[in-house]
């Protein structure tokens, strides 16, 4: 893997223009920074040790977001969980991995089909790595109506980006604050680069699938791959290391507000309960920082309380618009601070769409 990105990726993100965000497909708001979000300069990924030979590649906040990756060293190679939104991001993670080992990447595991978790597959597959996912994820990657991901969604992104780029250019022309203008120019560069990567993308689909459980014995390392139920998608895959007591969850458990548009809010609770039965201490989430197992209590509680609040509001004859105004405020004291730690996936940015998802998917069974 020659000609990789340099290790240092400067990400000055003083703010994101609201007008530019509004041009995104509503589904893409699952991963869009909030308007005028403040972030710091840092590497594109920061490799953090979670256990012996186990690392989390934590993605820095970007206008074009990336997911985290779990990096698992074995005696003869490396297993990587999730491959981000684009090939260049996968190359950046590979560069980080080279700092700790020069062993080859043997396997890439996709936790689900969303665009920011698999569109870098080609970098690993092109170097001979096996690509593994759940059977449902494999199916969703080729379905035109699966949701926010898959091969058809690449074409949708290519179609939508030119307008997004034009809107960013217009915002740059109007910007008077130098910091805001610099951020918009950075966003424009990211959008233009992303478009070019999408146009040249060679999608690498899973070559091996899991329907329930698969145990991999990877030269001194046991990895259990579990399909525990529907949650963030209908094909979430959990990667469990029993000896190291670490689990990688994709977006079924994150350190942001969950995105429910392709999910199953009521079933998500039971899937978290199934996950909790595994003996682990640390979570490598799809987004945000590494968490301990007790994060599941907070994360699960949000679903329980949100569903209960929407059910009560519906019983009280509240309209959906009324629910969006009242339920978010009702739950804010318990959940807003914990779900607003990053410029992406903040409580107020997402609570309205989650209320609507619960109303549509749980109450109306839509």
Secondary structure, 3 states (H helix, E strand, C coil): CCCCCCCCCCCCCCCCCHHHHCCCCHHHHHHCECCCCCCCCCCCEEEEEEECCEEEEEECCCCCCCCCEEEEECCCCEEEECCCCCHHHHHHHHHHHHCCCCCCEEEEECCCCEHHHCCCHHHHHCCCCEEEEEHHHHHHCCCCCCCCECHHHHHHHHHHHHHHHHHHHHHHHHCCCHHHHHHHHHHHHHHHHHHHHHHCCCCCCCCEEECCEEEEECCCCEEEEECCCCCCCCCCCEEEECCCCEEEEECCCCCCCCCCCCCCHHHHHHHHHHHHCCCCCEEEECCCCCEECCHHHHHHHHHHHHHHHHHHHHHCCCCHHHHHHHHHHHHHHHHCCCCCCCCECCHHHHHHHHHHHHHHHHHCCC
